[in-house]
Amino acid sequence: MSIAEQVRVAPRSPWAKLRILETANVLFYEEGIRTVGVDRLISESSVTKATFYKHYGSKDKLIVDYVSGRHKTMVSLVSNTIDRASSPEDALRTLLDILVTDIASPGFRGCAFLNAAAEFPDGTHIVRRVVQTHRDWLTETLSALVSDMGHPMPGDAADELMLAMDGAQSGGYAGDPIAASAALTRIFERTVMASGHL
């Protein structure tokens, strides 16, 4: 199952609020955050303007919920993958498989977090802070995995994996997804070998 298919809103909020966020999740990712206006969100969500503003007050609040929701979904996906894995290496390979599947999926538009960061150049903006929180968490998670595998420099390895994933997602969207995924796989394999595993 691709990451895009994993992104779901937790069913705790009122139906209309969920519907708006689910709609934003699709439109913001497919078309860009700044491109999609409030009127489009209202129309596609099949809610009234009053309902939209009752739950979100502004598009800015919805944007933050969109990026934060993607982060929470990724935390859940990665945590569950690690919990189910038979070893750190198995977890790393499963995460690679998920990402490669995502890059090859028809609706893939690159990394949602890099896309969001590109639309908000001010590094102090709350969207950028959420993106940074996500990236810090993912880097720390990868570092812990490769450390458990016995890698001699887990921090460096995690940074390299992050850079490789960034490149594969960007290259997979803008260029050849097969070549991008193959390059990403080679880097993952080198990380595994450097950890003393074959």
Secondary structure, 3 states (H helix, E strand, C coil): CCHHHHCCCCCCCCHHHHHHHHHHHHHHHHHCCCCCCHHHHHHHHCCCHHHHHHHHCCHHHHHHHHHHHHHHHHHHHHHHHHHHCCCHHHHHHHHHHHHHHHHHCCCCCCCHHHHHHHHCCCCCCHHHHHHHHHHHHHHHHHHHHHHHCCCCCHHHHHHHHHHHHHHHHHHHHHCCHHHHHHHHHHHHHHHHHHCCCC
